[in-house]
């Protein structure tokens, strides 16, 4: 009996850690990697628990994954805008320097 109790406890711990990964907006793959690296959890275990959570909470994960994609697109757009502004500022400084001579 003790073995199944410790297995259930281990699965609950992995479940809790996956929830923490979700709070940090990690993908399934990022979560698997993080738990392997920082908690020494076998990727197969994390993947299996994640899949079971997806089955039990289908709507949540559909929304979560969709929101993650949208946030990534927004972040990439912001990076492009920041680069364009930085490039424009550098060009303006260069032109100002050339005009001063």
FENNORBEL-V36536 format. One record per backbone hydrogen bond with DSSP energy under -0.5 kcal/mol. CO is the residue of the C=O (numbers start at 1). NH is the residue of the N-H. If there is no record, write none. Layout:
CO&NH ; CO&NH
//
This chain:
1&5 ; 2&6 ; 3&7 ; 4&8 ; 5&9 ; 6&10 ; 7&11 ; 8&12 ; 9&13 ; 10&14 ; 11&15 ; 12&16 ; 13&17 ; 14&18 ; 15&19 ; 16&20 ; 17&21 ; 18&22 ; 19&23 ; 20&24 ; 21&26 ; 22&25 ; 27&31 ; 28&32 ; 29&33 ; 30&34 ; 31&35 ; 32&36 ; 33&37 ; 34&38 ; 35&39 ; 35&41 ; 36&40 ; 42&45 ; 42&46 ; 43&47 ; 44&48 ; 45&49 ; 46&50 ; 47&51 ; 48&52 ; 49&53 ; 50&54 ; 51&55 ; 52&56 ; 53&57 ; 55&58 ; 57&61 ; 58&62 ; 59&63 ; 60&64 ; 61&65 ; 62&66 ; 63&67 ; 64&68 ; 65&69 ; 66&70 ; 67&71 ; 68&72 ; 69&73 ; 70&74 ; 71&75 ; 72&76 ; 73&77 ; 74&78 ; 75&79 ; 76&80 ; 77&81 ; 78&82 ; 79&83 ; 80&84 ; 81&85 ; 82&86 ; 83&87 ; 84&88 ; 85&89 ; 86&90 ; 87&91 ; 88&92 ; 89&93 ; 90&94 ; 91&95 ; 92&96 ; 93&97 ; 94&98 ; 95&99 ; 96&100 ; 97&101 ; 98&101
//
